[in-house]
Amino acid sequence: MEAAVITAVGIDVSKSKSTVAVRRPGGEIALRPFEVHHTNSDLKKLASTLKKLGGDIRIVMEHTSTYWRPIALTLKEAGFFVSIVNAMLIHDFSDNTIRKLKTDRADALKIANYALTFWDTLPPFNNEEETRLLLKMQSRANERITATATALRNGLIALADQTFPGVNIAFAPNTKNANGHEKWVDFFLRYRHKDCV
């Protein structure tokens, strides 16, 4: 009984297009690297092209921002094994090449070689993982927004302290260690002449 041919597909994802490389064991390049735009028609053509290869196909791409999502979802829906790998793992992976090229084609070939090397241990992409990753990204965005809001509020308070020195007492007159800094923000939001301050 003949073993099924294994084919690794490495996709180097960019914002509006991706570079696809298709490799097989022994250094065989099944398809020369080519570009795919992130349109429905191009992604369907990609799925159709890969289906024609036959055998056992595994598709690997880096987890970069959210650009990988439409490609991964389209290929998964087409019935392919898709794996999303941390970009640092790909970066640190040595594929025994002497020349250190940094092009989209070279990166796609490196990702395909990574897929061949770690064929049996590639984690499959699933929708639960996608939800977890989206929540993680939203959490990071919330942390950045909160940090920015705090920095802006502190900047406003510092400018107000310079413009109106000693006025903090007016915001908390009955407190022994009066600290009306936080009330500055409310004051400027409601103060009718704030644009003139």
ZIGIPE-V421000 format. One line per field, one symbol per residue. phi: phi as a letter, one per 30 degrees, with the letter a starting at -180 (. if undefined). psi: psi as a letter, one per 30 degrees, with the letter a starting at -180 (. if undefined). burial: I if it has 9 or more other C-alpha atoms within 8 Angstrom, else O. A space follows every 10 residues. Layout:
phi = ???
psi = ???
burial = ???
//
This chain:
phi = .ddddcbccc bcdbdcbbcc bbbbeiidcd bdebcbddce ddddddeddd dddiiccbcb bddbhcdded ddddddddjd dbbcceeddd eddcchcddc dbbddddddd dddedddced cddddbdddd dddddddddd dddddddddd dddddddddd dddbdidedd dbdccdcdbc eddeddeddc ddcedcd
psi = kkkkkkkkjk jjkaefllkk kjlllggkje kkklkklhle eeeeeeeeee efelajkkkk lljjbgffee eeeeeeffgl jkkkkkeeee efkjghkeki kileeeeeee eeeeeeehef gkkkkleeee eeeeeeeeee eeeeeeeeee eeeeeeeeee eeeikgffef fifgkeikjg effeeeefef kfgeff.
burial = OOOOOIIIII IIIOOOIIII IIIIOOOOIO OOIOOIIIOO OIIIOIIOOO OOOOOOIIII IIIOOOIIOO IIOIIIOOOI IIIIIOIOOI OOOOOOOOOO OOOOIIIIII IIIIIIOOOO OOOOIOOOOI OOOOOOOOOO OOOOOOOOOO OOIOOIIOOI IOOOOOOIIO IIOOOOOIII OOOIIOOOOO OOOIOOO
//
